[in-house]
Amino acid sequence: MSRITVRPIRFGDWRRWDKRRMDSVGPSQGGVYLLAHCRSGSAPVTATVDSLPREVVYVGNTKDLDTRPGIGSHDGVKRYRQDIDSTDERLFVAFAPLYESLCEDYAMQRVYAEYAEAMLVWRFTEQHGHPPALHYGHKGHNREQVGAVIRALRGDAP
């Protein structure tokens, strides 16, 4: 069995949702991404594996960062608009490319991206005491806890 090479998880700068397209040069890339809600309208602090901003509401992985979450319909964004903010003015995204979409060890790289997504959800949960707001609420799990997190993100009174 060959050993695969994995890239470290390094997020780029936050982009407002309306300016989310990756500036890719060359082949499309797969990886992980974060969505964040910032009541101030300013981007959160830079995200790292060891320090994920409290404003993160969703962690995702994709085989092509140019198309998801970049274009088209995205369930996490639909839920964001429904539960947190109906506008995109305070929604930000950060990308961490991990592999070229058409690489030789694509299947193994996809598994790495799935691992990275789960690990980031865990790290966020460990750092903040709850999962990202849009991680489980849509299936009815942890409804009370998720509702409290969403109300806090929106700035609703307790």
C-alpha positions in Angstrom: 0.0 0.0 0.0 1.4 3.4 -0.9 1.6 6.2 1.6 -0.4 9.3 0.7 0.9 12.8 1.1 -1.5 15.1 2.9 -1.4 18.9 3.1 -1.7 20.6 6.4 -5.0 22.3 7.0 -4.4 26.0 6.4 -7.3 28.4 5.9 -7.0 31.4 3.7 -8.4 34.8 4.5 -12.1 35.1 5.2 -14.2 36.3 2.3 -17.7 37.8 2.4 -20.2 35.3 1.0 -20.9 37.5 -2.0 -17.2 37.5 -2.9 -16.7 33.8 -2.2 -15.2 32.5 -5.4 -11.8 30.9 -4.9 -9.1 32.5 -7.1 -7.9 29.2 -8.3 -5.0 29.0 -10.7 -4.7 25.6 -12.3 -6.7 22.5 -11.5 -9.7 22.5 -9.2 -9.0 21.6 -5.6 -10.9 19.7 -2.9 -10.7 20.5 0.8 -12.6 21.9 3.7 -14.3 25.2 4.3 -15.9 27.2 7.2 -18.9 29.4 7.2 -19.1 32.1 9.8 -21.7 34.6 10.9 -20.3 38.0 12.1 -22.8 40.4 13.5 -20.4 43.2 13.1 -20.1 42.7 9.4 -16.3 42.3 9.7 -14.5 39.1 9.1 -13.6 37.0 12.2 -10.0 36.4 13.2 -8.0 34.0 11.0 -9.0 30.4 11.5 -6.5 27.7 12.4 -7.0 24.1 13.5 -6.1 25.1 17.0 -8.1 28.3 17.1 -11.5 28.3 15.4 -13.4 31.5 15.8 -16.6 31.4 17.8 -18.5 32.8 14.8 -18.1 29.6 12.8 -21.5 28.1 12.2 -20.7 25.4 9.6 -17.8 23.1 8.6 -17.9 21.4 5.3 -15.8 19.4 2.8 -16.0 19.2 -0.9 -14.2 17.7 -3.9 -14.2 21.1 -5.6 -13.9 24.3 -3.7 -14.7 26.4 -6.8 -18.2 25.0 -7.0 -19.1 24.1 -3.5 -19.7 26.2 -1.6 -18.8 28.7 -4.3 -21.8 28.5 -6.6 -25.2 26.9 -6.7 -27.4 25.8 -3.9 -25.9 25.0 -0.5 -28.0 23.4 2.3 -25.9 25.0 5.1 -26.4 28.5 3.5 -30.2 27.8 3.2 -30.3 26.9 6.8 -28.2 29.9 7.7 -30.7 32.2 6.0 -33.6 30.5 7.6 -32.3 30.3 11.2 -29.7 33.0 11.6 -29.8 35.9 9.0 -31.9 36.2 5.9 -29.2 38.3 4.2 -25.7 37.4 3.3 -24.1 40.7 4.6 -22.7 39.0 7.7 -21.8 35.6 6.2 -18.2 34.8 5.6 -16.3 31.7 4.2 -12.7 30.5 4.5 -11.2 27.7 2.4 -8.4 25.2 3.1 -7.5 23.4 -0.1 -6.1 19.9 0.6 -5.7 18.2 -2.8 -6.1 18.5 -6.5 -9.6 17.2 -7.5 -8.2 15.0 -10.3 -5.1 13.7 -8.3 -3.9 10.1 -8.6 -4.9 9.2 -5.0 -8.3 11.0 -5.2 -10.3 8.4 -3.2 -7.8 8.5 -0.3 -7.7 12.3 -0.4 -11.5 12.4 -0.1 -11.3 10.3 3.0 -8.7 12.7 4.4 -11.0 15.6 3.7 -13.8 13.8 5.5 -11.5 13.2 8.5 -10.5 16.9 8.4 -14.1 18.0 8.5 -15.0 15.7 11.4 -11.8 16.7 13.3 -12.6 20.5 12.8 -16.1 20.0 14.1 -14.7 18.2 17.1 -12.0 20.9 17.7 -14.7 23.6 17.5 -16.9 21.7 19.9 -13.9 21.2 22.3 -12.9 24.9 22.1 -16.4 26.4 22.5 -18.5 23.8 24.4 -21.0 23.2 21.6 -20.9 22.1 17.9 -21.1 24.7 15.2 -24.7 26.1 15.2 -25.7 24.5 11.9 -24.1 21.2 12.4 -26.9 19.1 14.0 -29.9 21.4 14.4 -31.4 20.5 11.1 -32.1 16.9 12.2 -33.7 17.9 15.4 -30.8 16.8 17.5 -29.8 19.1 20.4 -32.6 21.5 19.5 -32.5 23.4 22.8 -28.7 23.8 22.8 -28.5 24.6 19.1 -31.4 27.1 19.5 -29.5 28.9 22.3 -26.3 29.1 20.2 -28.3 30.5 17.2 -30.1 33.1 19.4 -26.7 34.2 20.8 -25.2 34.5 17.3 -28.2 36.7 16.2 -27.8 38.8 19.3 -31.3 37.9 20.6 -32.0 38.6 24.2 -31.8 35.5 26.4 
